[in-house]
Amino acid sequence: MKENIYQSIFNTYAKRIQSGKIPPGTKLPSENELMSSYSTSRETVRKALNLLVQHGFIQKIRGKGSYVLDIGRMNFPVTGLTSFKEMSGKIGRPTRTLVQRTVCTEASPSIADYLQIEPGAPVWEVIRVREIEGERIILDKDYFRPDKVVLLTEELAAGSIYEYLEQTLNLVISYAKKEISVEEATDEDRALLDLNGLTHVVLVRNFVFLEDTTLFQYTESRHRLDKFQFVDFARRIP
């Protein structure tokens, strides 16, 4: 019986959210209110809410409740190498890049490990905040090997680094390995992004290789999780 009730709660709210009857940003009834409305237990209500979270319909914010997400979120490709400038042209929304830092510094042990270089070796560090429709929702932290990328400036970072790498430096960027996870927001995330009470971000780690298989770039791209859905196209080959 409990399974029927939690499925009923999930189906009811999923349909209302998908139809637009419950718009993004709406706060759902509290657990106590749902328990009363459906004459069921807290366990059953939480099971239904967790299912709504798993399907991307709502976000539970600690101490505040459950809020409806924008299910018309921007698609972000899992495969392919797409720069933010290229993505901006496709989504058709006002965007802005805010450069926080562009410097050649010493590689920390973790960055050195990611780039397969010696700790303390020189590395370009570029930190940029991506603003879409007035909200700061992506934090990009890029690290480049200076033997491959000889110069980076704040002006280049504000535009398209890939455009500079390919058209000016004539580098042939070939492929990337990506790792995607959901992680707790850091103090830096909270300072630089408009998290609106969200406690976690989607972290995409990118390891980017040149045509000669040289790993020349490591990127941490930290996304506000209610704004993006990561998509891919798969074909089954018999």
C-alpha positions in Angstrom: 0.0 0.0 0.0 2.8 2.4 0.9 4.4 1.9 -2.5 1.1 2.9 -4.2 0.9 6.1 -2.1 4.5 7.3 -2.7 4.1 6.5 -6.4 0.8 8.4 -6.5 2.5 11.5 -4.8 5.4 11.3 -7.3 3.1 10.9 -10.3 0.8 13.8 -9.2 3.6 16.3 -8.7 5.6 15.1 -11.7 2.6 15.7 -14.0 1.8 19.1 -12.5 5.4 20.3 -12.9 5.7 19.0 -16.5 2.4 20.7 -17.5 3.6 24.0 -15.9 0.8 24.0 -13.4 3.5 24.2 -10.7 6.1 26.7 -12.1 9.9 26.6 -11.3 10.8 28.1 -8.0 7.5 27.0 -6.3 7.9 25.6 -2.8 6.1 22.3 -2.4 4.0 21.5 0.7 6.0 20.5 3.7 6.4 16.8 4.7 3.8 17.3 7.4 1.3 18.8 5.0 1.8 15.9 2.5 1.5 13.4 5.3 -1.8 14.9 6.3 -3.1 15.3 2.7 -2.3 11.7 1.8 -2.9 10.2 5.3 0.5 8.5 5.1 3.8 8.2 7.0 6.8 10.5 6.8 8.9 7.6 5.3 6.4 7.4 2.4 6.4 11.1 1.8 10.2 11.3 1.8 10.4 8.4 -0.6 8.2 10.3 -3.0 10.2 13.5 -2.6 13.5 11.7 -3.1 12.1 10.2 -6.3 11.2 13.7 -7.5 14.8 14.8 -6.8 16.2 11.8 -8.7 14.2 12.7 -11.7 15.2 16.3 -11.7 11.8 17.8 -10.8 12.7 19.3 -7.4 15.6 20.4 -5.2 15.5 19.9 -1.4 17.2 22.8 0.4 18.2 22.1 3.9 16.1 23.9 6.4 13.9 25.5 3.7 12.0 22.7 2.0 11.5 21.4 -1.5 11.5 23.7 -4.6 10.5 23.0 -8.1 13.4 23.1 -10.6 13.3 24.5 -14.1 12.9 21.3 -16.2 13.6 23.4 -19.3 17.2 23.5 -18.2 20.1 24.2 -20.6 21.5 21.1 -22.3 25.2 20.6 -21.8 26.9 18.0 -24.0 28.7 15.2 -22.3 30.6 14.2 -25.4 32.3 16.7 -27.7 34.6 19.6 -26.9 32.5 22.8 -26.8 33.7 26.1 -25.6 31.5 28.4 -23.5 31.5 30.9 -26.4 30.2 28.2 -28.7 27.6 27.0 -26.2 26.4 30.6 -25.7 25.7 31.0 -29.3 23.4 27.9 -29.2 21.4 28.6 -26.1 20.3 32.1 -27.2 20.5 33.7 -23.8 22.5 36.7 -22.6 25.8 35.6 -21.3 28.9 37.1 -19.7 32.4 35.9 -18.7 33.9 37.4 -15.5 37.6 36.7 -15.3 38.8 36.3 -11.7 42.4 35.2 -12.3 44.9 34.7 -15.1 48.4 33.9 -13.9 51.3 31.6 -14.5 51.9 29.9 -11.2 53.4 26.8 -9.6 51.4 23.7 -9.9 49.9 22.3 -6.7 50.4 18.6 -6.0 46.9 17.8 -7.1 47.0 19.9 -10.3 50.5 18.5 -11.1 49.0 15.0 -10.7 46.1 15.8 -13.1 48.4 17.3 -15.7 51.1 14.6 -15.2 53.8 17.2 -14.5 56.1 17.8 -11.5 54.7 19.6 -8.4 55.9 23.2 -8.5 56.3 23.2 -12.3 54.9 26.3 -14.0 51.3 26.2 -15.1 48.7 28.7 -16.4 45.8 29.1 -14.1 42.6 30.8 -15.4 39.6 31.2 -13.2 36.4 32.4 -14.8 32.8 32.8 -13.7 30.1 32.3 -16.4 27.0 34.4 -16.1 23.8 33.5 -17.9 20.8 35.8 -17.8 22.3 37.7 -15.0 23.0 34.7 -12.8 26.5 33.4 -12.0 26.0 29.7 -12.5 29.3 28.2 -13.8 32.8 28.4 -12.2 35.5 27.3 -14.7 39.0 26.6 -13.4 41.4 25.9 -16.2 45.1 24.8 -16.0 47.3 24.8 -19.1 50.9 23.5 -19.6 53.0 26.6 -20.6 55.2 24.6 -22.9 52.1 24.2 -25.1 50.3 27.5 -24.3 53.1 30.1 -24.1 51.0 33.1 -23.2 47.6 33.8 -21.7 46.2 37.2 -20.8 43.0 38.4 -19.1 41.8 39.8 -22.4 42.2 36.3 -24.0 40.5 34.7 -21.0 37.5 37.0 -21.4 37.0 35.8 -24.9 37.5 32.3 -26.3 40.8 30.6 -25.2 40.1 27.8 -27.7 39.7 30.2 -30.5 43.1 31.6 -29.6 44.7 28.2 -29.2 43.4 26.9 -32.5 43.6 30.0 -34.7 46.7 31.8 -33.3 48.8 29.1 -31.7 47.6 26.5 -34.3 47.2 23.8 -31.7 45.1 20.8 -32.8 42.8 19.9 -29.9 41.8 16.3 -30.4 39.9 14.7 -27.6 39.0 14.8 -23.9 38.3 12.5 -21.0 35.5 13.7 -18.7 34.5 12.8 -15.2 31.1 14.1 -13.8 30.1 14.0 -10.2 27.9 15.9 -7.7 29.9 17.4 -4.9 29.3 19.6 -1.9 29.8 23.3 -2.7 33.0 24.9 -1.5 33.5 28.3 0.1 34.8 29.4 -3.3 31.6 28.2 -5.0 29.5 30.1 -2.5 31.6 33.3 -2.9 31.6 33.3 -6.7 28.4 31.7 -7.7 24.7 32.5 -7.1 23.8 29.2 -5.5 20.5 30.5 -4.0 20.8 28.1 -1.1 21.8 25.0 -3.0 24.4 23.0 -1.1 25.9 21.0 -4.0 27.3 21.6 -7.5 27.8 19.4 -10.5 31.6 19.1 -11.1 32.9 18.2 -14.6 36.6 17.4 -14.7 38.0 17.7 -18.2 41.4 16.2 -19.3 42.1 17.6 -22.8 44.6 16.2 -25.2 46.3 17.4 -28.4 46.5 15.5 -31.7 49.8 14.0 -30.6 48.1 12.7 -27.4 49.8 15.3 -25.2 47.6 16.1 -22.1 47.9 19.9 -22.1 44.8 21.1 -20.2 42.9 20.2 -17.1 39.6 21.9 -16.2 37.3 21.9 -13.3 33.9 23.2 -14.4 31.5 23.7 -11.5 27.9 24.0 -12.4 24.8 25.1 -10.4 22.9 21.9 -10.5 19.4 23.3 -11.1 20.4 25.0 -14.4 21.9 22.2 -16.5 21.1 18.8 -17.7 24.0 16.8 -19.2 23.0 15.0 -22.4 24.5 12.5 -24.8 23.4 10.6 -27.8 24.0 6.9 -27.9 23.6 4.5 -30.8 23.4 0.7 -30.2 25.6 -1.1 -32.7 24.7 -4.8 -33.2 
